[in-house]
Amino acid sequence: MTDTSASSRARGFVFRALSAFVMVCAILFQFTRDAAAQAWPAKPVRVIVPFAAGGSVDVTARRVADYLSRKFGQQFYVETIVGASGATGARAVAKADPDGYTLLYGTTSVFAINPAVNPNVGYDPVRNFVPVARTFDSAMMLVTHPSVPVKNVAELIAWGKANPGKLNFGSAGIGTPMHVTGEMFKFMTGVQMTHVPYTGGSQSIADIMGGHIQVLFENPLQLVPLARGGGLNMMAVTGETRNEQAPEVPTLKETGLDIVVTLIFGFAAPAGTPQPIVTTLNSAINEALRDPELLKSVASFGAEAKPGSPEDFGKFIVDELRRWSEVAKAAKIRVE
């Protein structure tokens, strides 16, 4: 009986000692994380852009990164990791250490469309990332080739319904914002258009100029000069407001269609990144978005600053993911 009691007391002592050790380790780990967060950034910060260099995503990321470098006295350097409509770069960030030294500068494609159309995309935009800050929005423009005898969206819908099978719409690739916006337009209007995917926006623009496709949703920055030269007809823009480059062109909502599509840009970090770092970054990015010189440098891309809290950005991502999942299901869009 005595041996049994001694053995029980020994086991109890070991259990209490282990519990105390685990608790001390947890406290030390949290203390170390808090100290690291307060000292952040103590070294250069990598900003992964999952799209090719030179485009609007890359350029706006570099402008904000330059501002952050000056503010914090540490380099925020942009690294492009391209592939799979942004999914390759997003996966790299999802697997990175959540220490505030690897950030993702993503878009609507990364945060909403890719996961909506590809069940094997390799990351979850809600579980694998913590939203940091939304930066810019940019709308698209709907244009037609002059061979289509229409002057506005209402005439385009009527002509498309009267001539089934005669409209082809192009995009920068399957699952891109241009593609899913075209599918949404088809779904909302009942117009049957055949999707023609390309490997980039420049190819689709070249083909609509050549009359090989008749309809296109793309960046107004590239389309407006071509339309001014008579090569394209501007039908509408997809944003909440009209585009400054072509103020005479209505929004899709003004034409009677309940369609608003904006391409969002924003920063996210790997899930588990300490909240103090997220808060500090959000404040600095919002400050950058009020800088006149920075805004002037990105104005040519049609980028509209959208400062806000991490919570605002997170809610927007959830809403966009739900929205595009519904579009993908209705239009049977699936990318493997």
Secondary structure as the mmCIF struct_conf table of DSSP 4:
data_model
#
loop_
_struct_conf.conf_type_id
_struct_conf.id
_struct_conf.beg_label_comp_id
_struct_conf.beg_label_asym_id
_struct_conf.beg_label_seq_id
_struct_conf.end_label_comp_id
_struct_conf.end_label_asym_id
_struct_conf.end_label_seq_id
HELX_RH_AL_P HELX_RH_AL_P1 THR A 2 ALA A 39
BEND BEND1 ALA A 42 LYS A 43
STRN STRN1 VAL A 45 VAL A 49
BEND BEND2 PHE A 51 PHE A 51
TURN_TY1_P TURN_TY1_P1 ALA A 53 GLY A 54
BEND BEND3 GLY A 55 GLY A 55
HELX_RH_AL_P HELX_RH_AL_P2 SER A 56 PHE A 72
BEND BEND4 GLY A 73 GLN A 74
STRN STRN2 PHE A 76 THR A 80
HELX_RH_3T_P HELX_RH_3T_P1 ALA A 84 GLY A 86
HELX_RH_AL_P HELX_RH_AL_P3 ALA A 87 ALA A 94
TURN_TY1_P TURN_TY1_P2 LYS A 95 LYS A 95
BEND BEND5 ALA A 96 ALA A 96
BEND BEND6 PRO A 98 TYR A 101
STRN STRN3 THR A 102 THR A 107
HELX_RH_AL_P HELX_RH_AL_P4 THR A 108 THR A 108
HELX_RH_PI_P HELX_RH_PI_P1 SER A 109 ILE A 113
HELX_RH_AL_P HELX_RH_AL_P5 ASN A 114 VAL A 117
TURN_TY1_P TURN_TY1_P3 PRO A 119 ASN A 120
BEND BEND7 GLY A 122 GLY A 122
TURN_TY1_P TURN_TY1_P4 PRO A 125 ARG A 127
BEND BEND8 ASN A 128 ASN A 128
STRN STRN4 PHE A 129 ALA A 139
STRN STRN5 MET A 141 THR A 144
TURN_TY1_P TURN_TY1_P5 PRO A 146 SER A 147
BEND BEND9 VAL A 148 VAL A 148
BEND BEND10 LYS A 151 ASN A 152
HELX_RH_AL_P HELX_RH_AL_P6 VAL A 153 ALA A 162
BEND BEND11 ASN A 163 ASN A 163
TURN_TY1_P TURN_TY1_P6 PRO A 164 GLY A 165
STRN STRN6 ASN A 168 SER A 171
BEND BEND12 ALA A 172 GLY A 173
TURN_TY1_P TURN_TY1_P7 ILE A 174 GLY A 175
BEND BEND13 THR A 176 THR A 176
HELX_RH_AL_P HELX_RH_AL_P7 PRO A 177 THR A 189
STRN STRN7 THR A 194 PRO A 197
BEND BEND14 THR A 199 GLY A 200
HELX_RH_AL_P HELX_RH_AL_P8 GLY A 201 MET A 209
TURN_TY1_P TURN_TY1_P8 GLY A 210 GLY A 211
BEND BEND15 HIS A 212 HIS A 212
BEND BEND16 GLN A 214 GLN A 214
STRN STRN8 VAL A 215 GLU A 218
HELX_RH_AL_P HELX_RH_AL_P9 PRO A 220 ARG A 228
TURN_TY1_P TURN_TY1_P9 GLY A 229 GLY A 230
BEND BEND17 GLY A 231 GLY A 231
STRN STRN9 ASN A 233 VAL A 237
BEND BEND18 GLY A 239 THR A 241
TURN_TY1_P TURN_TY1_P10 GLU A 244 GLN A 245
TURN_TY1_P TURN_TY1_P11 PRO A 247 GLU A 248
BEND BEND19 VAL A 249 VAL A 249
HELX_LH_PP_P HELX_LH_PP_P1 PRO A 250 PRO A 250
STRN STRN10 THR A 251 THR A 251
TURN_TY1_P TURN_TY1_P12 LEU A 252 GLY A 256
STRN STRN11 THR A 262 PRO A 270
TURN_TY1_P TURN_TY1_P13 ALA A 271 GLY A 272
HELX_RH_AL_P HELX_RH_AL_P10 GLN A 275 ALA A 288
TURN_TY1_P TURN_TY1_P14 LEU A 289 ARG A 290
HELX_RH_AL_P HELX_RH_AL_P11 PRO A 292 VAL A 298
HELX_RH_3T_P HELX_RH_3T_P2 ALA A 299 PHE A 301
TURN_TY1_P TURN_TY1_P15 GLY A 302 GLY A 302
STRN STRN12 GLU A 304 ALA A 305
HELX_RH_AL_P HELX_RH_AL_P12 PRO A 310 ALA A 331
TURN_TY1_P TURN_TY1_P16 LYS A 332 LYS A 332
#
